[in-house]
Structures are given as C-alpha cells and as structure tokens.
Amino acid sequence: MLTPDHARDRCEALIRRALAAGAEAKLLPLTVAVLDTGGHQIALKRQDGSGILRVDIAIGKAWGALGMGISSRHIRDRLRDR
C-alpha cells in the first residue's frame, strides 16, 4: 500500500523530472499537475513566470490523459500525426 509520505515523494520526483525536462528543452516556465486515478489533484508545482492560465491547462491536460488512458505525450503524438 502506498503511504502518504511515499505518494508525496513520488509526486515530487515526478514533478522534478518534468521541470528538468522542460529546462533541458529550454521551454518557458512550466506548471505540472499530478492527479490520482480518480482525477483528483494531489500535487501541483508552478514555476515563477508561468502564465496565469497554466494551472487550469496543466490540470486539464492531466485529466484528459487520465480519461483517455494514455499519456499526454502519446496524445500529442497522435495529434501531430493527423
């Protein structure tokens, strides 16, 4: 069973990796949302300078990926290949 401390640590590690990937790709400041399997927000990190709508966009992106059962990266690739 996943303890609250372990879940928090996993979320923080996931967010750190996402922000590092954004920095490596030289992206604008990011907002990263982590949802549980029920679609409830369990973690969120917004970098300084991230736009005011980025929280809603990040949650919507995560929610859409969860609802479709595939990663948001896979959704992006599907749309690019249209």
Beta strands, then each sheet from edge to edge (+ up, - down):
strand 1: 31-35
strand 2: 41-46
sheet 1: 1+ 2-
end
